[in-house]
Amino acid sequence: MNKKQKKVLKRIIISIILLVVIAILTSESLAFSFLSDNRWVRLVLYLVPYMVIGYDILRKAIKGIKNRQVFDENFLMAVATVGAMALGEYREGVAVMLFYQIGELFQSYAVGKSRRNISELMDIRPDYANLVVEDGTSQVDPDEVEIGSIIEVAPGEKVPIDGIVVEGTASVNTSALTGESVPRTVNIGDEIISGCINMTGVLRIKTTKEFGESTVSKILDLVENASSKKSRSENFISRFAHFYTPAVCYGALILAVLPPVVRLIMGLPADFGDWIYRALTFLVISCPCALVISIPLTFFAGIGGASRAGVLVKGSNYLEALAGVKHIVFDKTGTLTKGIFEVTGIHHSTRENDELLDIAAHAESYSNHPIAKSIQAAHGKDIDKSRVSDVEEISGKGITAKVDGRKVAIGNAKLMELYSVDYKECHHVGTILHIAIDDEYAGHIVISDVLKDNSKSAISKLKKIGVEHTVMLTGDIKSVADYVAGELGISEVKSELLPGDKVLRVEEILQSKPSKEKLAFVGDGINDAPVLSRADVGIAMGALGSDAAIEAADIVLMDDDPLKIAKAIGIAKKCMRIVYENIYFAIGIKLVCLLLGALGVANMWLAIFADVGVMVIAVLNAIRALMVKNL
């Protein structure tokens, strides 16, 4: 609890004590009962707790009138309580101001707590960097570290700036960035991003970015500025309060004046006091605090809860749009598949599989192509390049080389046809590398882009939470694309696309879908910026440390798990459910109580519940948006 909150709490306690003392002094059963008979004495007595608890509200109301910003909750409370005191309802007047301040204190504490929770969850900003100098290390501000400097990170410290490990091995905790608690091991040569926590060995890191451009700075900037992009619900509540508050003030004035005048015309007692009391009750009930406070708080909590789970949302408008997503378009490589080629089969080999892999790995040893790298990885042994000579790349077909003096040709069917080698067709899905040794067919290797572990369950979960249409876009050949789509349960697949074709396909879906339904595009955020920008919601996946992803997307998933897509939508749907619950609950209760107040059924105590009670319930409900663990 901060100083301001403690001060308000002290005033609340003092006011309650004074109210109890006054109630005792004015009790008819005691010797001081004569006090209750004197209206002016009672007014003076009750003015003491009233001013203790309400002087700041009165001051704000007067300031608002001076600044021509009259109609706000301070004005409503001031008019209602001053009016109640003027009518002799001293206890109700003080009680309204007291409970209003209790509600404000609770709201302030709840908002502060949610902000602290989010700050703790996103506590990734480093306080310092250990810069390596000639005689050891020097602790400096991260902003002072230049690109190419060497910094040291001890166990328990945060990595302050993005870089490459040049010395040491350690396990690092990335949970503040990804929401995943499983540590990751980094070795010499590995990239490491700021915001991670070193858990074991000492690391020395060569910085590749300035602090202002590092991952931690970009993430913090995203979270801190997310509140500037308002959702339609927040804009609606702002407009609603702008017109609603003056309307109820004029309504209360009409309620206080018109019925008594009508009664006078009809020859009945005017009962001005009764109708003014009803009007004042009407004002207290009408205060829009519950909506004005709880709706932005819900989105704030939702964005904070999402960041805890490794989902960065750039604004509440995107959170609202995500909740309405019915169509999701996926880029295949790096999103649904690992984007890493692996050897998945060796067929029709005339030799031992290990021997064929050894020959293929050596023949491909001078290539940096991902397929060549995958063969070398499957071989898993050191390459002796002295065994290799006469390497020649044949464009669009493959490679020829001499390995241990034997002529090796490795490539596609066109290469086999070039050398008149009879080859065996393969019915497996993937890239097929045929191998001929001394113009004799030796078998073929199947290389595939492997599906991510959770891709299938992610698609299944998306369908369960209301996504009706899933589409996969890829540049792969039709057979590979159809196989992947079939394995995952994708509704529609578009294959053999050029990068520009993806935007056209997304445009087609946008034009054919109902206008109320939202479309999300999920890509790796590096090559898909145009499509990410064109979709209703652009989701960059597996973007840990990717500048392009953070810049292009509306929502950034900080790891490679496809299930995070469903989690992000689940968070958005929960957030919007809470928003609508609060809107319907607050407006519904207020309308009923306003009607009862106008009819004279509701008194000032029910008005207090309609204002403070509804606000407390709405704020408690809003904080639920922070809880995203089980979504």
N, C-alpha and C positions, 0 to 999 in steps of 0.2 A: 504494500500500500504506500503510495507516494505522499508527499507533504500535503498537497491539496486535498487528497482524499481523507487524510487523517484530520485535517482541519474541519472538513464537513462532518465527519463522524463525531468529533468533539461537540460541534454545534447541535447535532441531532440528540446526543446524550443529554446535553444541558437543557435543551427544549423539552425533552421527555420528563426530566426531573422537575422542571418548572411547572409543566402541565399537571403532574401528580400533586405537587405542593398546592397549586391553585385549586385543584379539585377538592383537596382536603379542607382548605381555608373556606371554600364556598359551600361546603357540605352543610345541609340543614340540620344535621344531627350534632353539630359541634357549636361551640360558643361563638364561632366566627360567622355564623349563618347570616348575620346582618349584611355581610359583604355581598351575598348573592342577591340581595334586594336592591342594591344600588347599581344601576346600569353603568354609570360613569366609572365607578370603582372597578367593576368587572372588566370594562373596556381597557382601563389602564393596566390591570393585572395581566390580561391576555395579550396586550400589545408587547409585553416584554418577551415572552417566548416567540411571538410572531416575528418580531424584528430580529431576534437572534437567529432564527432559522431562515427568514425570508428576505433579509435586506439586500442580498446580492441579486435575487430574482427581480425585486423592485427596481434596483439600479439598472439592470439590463433592459427591463421594460421601458424605463424612462429614456435610456440611451437609444433604444430602437425607435421610439417616437421621435426623438430629436433628429435621427438619421433617416427619417421617413421610411423605416423598415418596421412598420408597426406590428403586423400580424405574424407573431411567432408564439411558441409555447410559453415564453416568459410573460408576454402580454396577456395571454389567456389566464395564466395562474394569478397574475397581479389583479386583473379585473375581478376574477371569481372570488378571490380571498378578501380583497378590500370590500367588495360588495357584501359578502357574507358578514364581515365585521360590522358594516354599516347597518345591516338588518338585525344586528344583535345576536347572530349565530357565531359567537366568538370561538367556541370550542371547535366547530366545524371548519371555520376559517383557518385556524392554526393547524388543525389536523390535515387539511388539504395541502398546505405548504409543507408540513412535516413529511407526509408520505410521498409527496412529489420529490423532495430532496433525498429521501431514502431510496426511491426508485432511480434517481439520477446517480446516486453513489453506487448503487448496485450495477447500473449500466456502465459507469466509468470503470469500475473494478473488472467487470466481465470483458470489456473491450481491451483494457490493459493486460488482463491475463491472457487473452487470445493473442495479443501482440507479442507478449513475452514468450508464449509457447512457440509461436512462429519464429521469433528471433533465436530461440534456443535450437529449434530444429534446423534453422538455416545459419547456425553459428559457424560459418566457414571463413569469415573474414580474418586473415592472419594479422596479428599485432606487430610482428617484426619478421625480419629475414636474417639468417646468419650468413653474412657475406664472407667468403674465404679470402683472406689477405695473406701477405707474406709471413707474418708471425702468428698465424692461427685464424680465428674468425672474429668478425666484428658485427655486433647486433645493430642493424639499421632498419629504417622504415622501408617497407616493400616498394614504395614509390621511387626510392633512390637507387634501386638495383637496375642496372642497364642490361640490355640483351647481350648474351654471350658471357655473362658473369657466372662464377661458380658459387653456389650456395650450399650450405650443409643443413640437413634436417635430421635431428636426433629423434629417438623413439619417444612417442607421446606428443610430438610437435606437428603442427599443420604444415603442409606443403604450401608455401606462400605464393609461388609463381610457377607457371607452366614451364616445362623443360624436358631434358633428356638425362637419364641416369648415367653418370660417367664413373661412378664408384659406389660399390656396395650392393647388397641385396636385402630386401625387406618385404614384409606384408603390410599392405596399406588398407585402411578402412575408407570405403567410398560411400558409406551409408547416407551421409548428409547430402550427397549429390544424386545418388541413384535410388535411395530407399532400401537397398539391399544390404543385409548385414554380413554377408560372406566376404571375407577379406580377399584381396587380390595381391599376388606376388609380382614384384617388379625386379628386374635384373639390369645389368649394364646394357645400355643401348635402347632400353624401353622408354617410351614417352610417359610422362607423369603429369597430371594436371593439378592445379592449385585447388585447395579445399579438401584434399584427401588428408588423412591422419596417418602418420608413420607409426606402426605398431611394434616393430622389432629392431632391425639393424640400422646403423647410421648410413645415410645416403648423401652422396654429393651429386648435385644436379646442375647441369649447364642450362641456363635460362634461354628460352626461345621467344619469349614475349615480354613486353613491359607489363607491370602490374595492372595498369589501367585497361589493357587488352586481354588479360588472362581470363581463364574460365570463371574463376571465383568472382571477379568484378562484373562480368557480364551477367552471371546468374543473379547476383545481388541487385544489380540494376533492374533486371527483369521483374523480380519480386517486388522491389520497392516502388516501381512505376506502374505496376499492374492495376492499381486502383484508379489511375487516370482514365482508363478506357471503360466507360460505364456501359452496363447492360441496358436493354430496353426496359427491364423491370425497374432498375434504379432510376432511369430517366422518367419513367411513368410516375414513380413515387414522388420525385422532386416536383414534377408538374402538378401532381395531385395535391401535394401539400401547399403549393403556391396558390392554387385557386380554392382549395378546401377550407383553409384557415380563415380567410376573409369571409367566405360564405357562411361559416358557422357563427362568426362574430355578428354578422348582419342578421342571421337567423335568430340568434339569442336576443338581439335588440328588438326585433319584431315580436318575439315571444313575450318580452317584458312589457311592451307598450300596447300592441294591437288588441290582445284579449281583454285587458282592463278597460280600454276605450270602448270596445264593442259592448262589454257588460254595462258600462255607464249609459250608453245609448239605449240599451234594452231596459234600463231602469233597475239594474241589479247592482249590488255592491262591487266596486272595482277590484278590491283585493290586490292592490298594487304590490304589497309585500310578498304575497304568495307567488305571484307571477314573476317578480324579480328573482325570487329564490329559485324558481324553476329555471329561469334563464341562466342564472349563475351555475346551477347544477349542469345544465346543458353545455355550458362552456367548459367545465372541468372534464366532462365525459368526452367532449369532442377533440381534446388535445391529441395531435397525431404522432406523439412520441414513439409509440410502438412500431409504427411503420417506418418513420424517418430514421430510426436507430437500427432496427433489426434487419432490414433488407440489405443495406450496405455491409453490415456486420456479417451476415450470412455469406455473401460473396467473398468478403475478406477472409473469413474462416475457411471457406471452400478452397480458395487459392492457396492458403497456408497449408491446409491438409494435403492438397495435391503436391505441393513442393516437398512435403515430408515423404511422400511416396515416390519421389523422383520424377514428378510430372510438373513442368514449369508452364504456367498459363499466363499469357501476356496481358490479359485483361478480363474483367467479368463478362464483357460482351462475347468473348470467345468461349467462356465456360457455358454461357447460356446457349450459344449456337451448338456447342458440342452435345448438349443434352437432347437436341432435336435431330441428331444425325440418324438418317435411315439408309444412307448409301455410303459405302466406304470403298475407295479405289486404292489398291496397293501397287506400289512398285515391287517387283519380285525380288531382285537381287539386293541383298543386304537388309531386307525388311522381313520377308517370309523365309528366305534362305540365308545361309551364313555368309554368302558372297566369297566363300573360300572353296576353291576346287579341291576335291579329294579323289584319289583312286578308289573306285567302288567295285571294280571287277577286272579280272584277267581271263580271257577266254581263248580257246583253240590254240593254246601255247604248245609249241613242239619241244619246249624246254621247261625246266623248273621255273616256277613263277618268280622266285628271287633272282634267278639268273637273267630272266627276261627284263625284270625291273632294273637290274644293274646295268645291262646294256643300254636300255632306254634312257636311264638317268645320265649316263656318260655322254650319250649322243646329244642330249638336250642341255648339257652342262654349260654351254656358252650362251644360252638363251635366258632372258629375264621375263619371259612370258609366264602368266599365272599357271598355265597348263604345265609348263616345264618345271616350275617351282613345285607343283603338286606331285609330279613324278619323283623329283629329288627328295621331297618330304616322305613319300611312301617308301623310297629306298632306304632312307634313314641312316646312311653311312657316308663317310667322307668320300668326296669325288677326287679321283686321281687323274688330273687333266693330261698327264703325260701319256695316258693310254689313248687319248683322242687326237685325231688329226683330220685334215681336209674337211672341215665343217662348211656346209653350204646350205643356205636357207633358200627354199624355192617358194616364192610368194604365192600365198593362197593354197599351198599344198602341204608343206612340211619341211623337214630337214633331212639332209644326208650327211653322213660323217663316217670316218673309219674309227672303229673301236677295237683295239688289240689287232689291228691289221685287217679286220673284216669290214666289208662295206655294209653299213646299216642305213636303212631308209625308214623314217618314222613320220607318219602324217595321216592325212585323210585318204579316202578312196581314190581321189584324183591322182595322188602320188603313186599309189599302187598301179593304177592304169598307165601312168607315165612310164613305169618300168616293166610293164607287162607282167605284173605279179598277180596270180590268182588269189583273191582274198575272200574271207568269210564275212558275210553280213552279220551284223549284231542287232538283236531285237531288244536290247536293254536301252533305257533312256539315258542320254548323256552325250558327251563328246567322245567319239571313237577314234583312237589312235592305232592305226594298223602299223605293224612292224615287219620289215623284210630284212633278212640277213643273207648277204651274198645272193641277192635276187630270189631267195626262197622265202615263202611266207612263214613267219614265226609266231603269229598270233596277234591279238589286239588287246589294248588296255582301255577300260571304260573310266572316264573321268566325269564326275558330276558335282554340281553345286548342291551341297547337302542342305536339307530342310532344317530349320531351327527346331529345337526340342519341343517348344511350346506353340509352334505355329498352328498345328491342327486344333489343339484345345482352345487357342485364342479365337479362331474362326467360329468354333462351336459356341463359345461363351458369348461372342458378339451377337450371334443369332438369338441366343436366349434372352439377351437384354434389349432386343427390339430392332437390331440392324437387319433390314429386310433384303438388302441387295449388296453383294460383295463382288468386286471386279478386280482382276489382276492384269496389269499391263507389263509387257516384257519385250525385249528385243530378241529373245530366244526363238528357236525354230518351233513350229506348231506342235510337234510331237512332245518336246520337252515341256512346253507351256501347258499343254493339255494334261500331261501326266502329273505335274505339280498341282494344278488346279483340282484334278480329280482326287489326289491324295488328301488335300486340305479341305475339300468341300466348298470350293469357291463357286459362286453362282455363274460367273461369266469371265471369259479370258480373252484378251486381245494380244496376239503374238506377232513377232517379226516387225516390231515397231521401231522407227527411228526416234531419237529424243524429241523432235518437234511433234511427232504424231501423238505423244501422250497428252499434250495440251488439247489437241483436237478431239481426242476421245473423251476427255473430261468435259469439254464444252458440249459435246453431244449429249452426255448424261445429264448435265445441268439443264439443258433445254428440254429434255424429255420428262424429267421428274416433276412432281407437283411442287409449286413454289414454296409451300410451307415446310417441306422436307429438306433437310440440310445434307450436303455432301462433304465428306472429309477425304482428303488425299493423304496417304501415308507413304513417305519416302525416306531416303537416307539423308536428305537435306543438303547434299553437296551438289549433285547434278540435277536435282529436281526443283530448283527454285522457281521456275516459271509456273509449274503445276501447283506447287505449294501455295503460291500467291493467288492462283486463279480459283481454287476450291473455296467453298464457304468456310471450311476450317482446314488449315494446313498443319499436318502433324509430322514433325521430324523425329525419326526414331533412331535410337542408338547414337545419339548426338553428343556423347561425352567428349567435350573438348572441340567440337566442330563449330567453328565460327560461322560457316555458311548456313548451317542448320539453325543456329540461334537467331541469325539475322532474317532468314527467309520464312520460318514457320510461325504460326500463331500459338502452337503448343509444342513443347519440346520434351520428348521422353529421354531421360538421361541414361538409359541403358538399352541393350539389344533384345529385351524380352518382349515378344509380341503380345503377351498377356497384359502388358501395361496399357495397351490401346483400350482394351475392355475396362481396365481399372479406371482410366481417365474418363471414359464415358459414364461409368458407374458413379464416380465422384460428381460429375456434372449433373447427372440425373438426381442424385441425392440433394445436391445444393438447390436445384430448382424446386424439388418437392418441398423443401423447408421454406423457400421463398413464398410459394403459393399457400402453404399452410399458414404462415404468418399473415399474409395479406387477407385471406378469407377469415381467419380467426379474429384478427384485430378489427377489420371492417364490420364483420358480422356482430361481434359483441357490442361495438360502439353504436351501430344502427339500432339494435334492440334497446340499449340503455338510453340512447337519445330519445327514442320514442317514449320510453317509460318516464324519462325526465320531463318531456314536454307535457305528458299527461298528469304529472304530479305524483306518480307512483314512486319514482326513484328519488332518493334523498342524496345528500352530499357524501354519505359513506359509500353508497353504491357507485357514485361518480368516481370516488377515489379508486375503487377496484377497477372500474372501466378504464381508468388512466394508468395508474401505477401498476396494478395487478396484471393487466394485459401486457404492459411493457416488459415486466419481469419475466413473464411466461414466454413472450416472443424472443427475448434476448437469450434465455436458457435454451430455447429451441434452436436459435441461430448458431449457438456454440457447438451444437451437434455436428455441424458441417466440418469441424476439425477432425472428427473421428472417421478415418477412412481405411483403417487397418483391414477390416474384414470384407471390403468391397471387391 
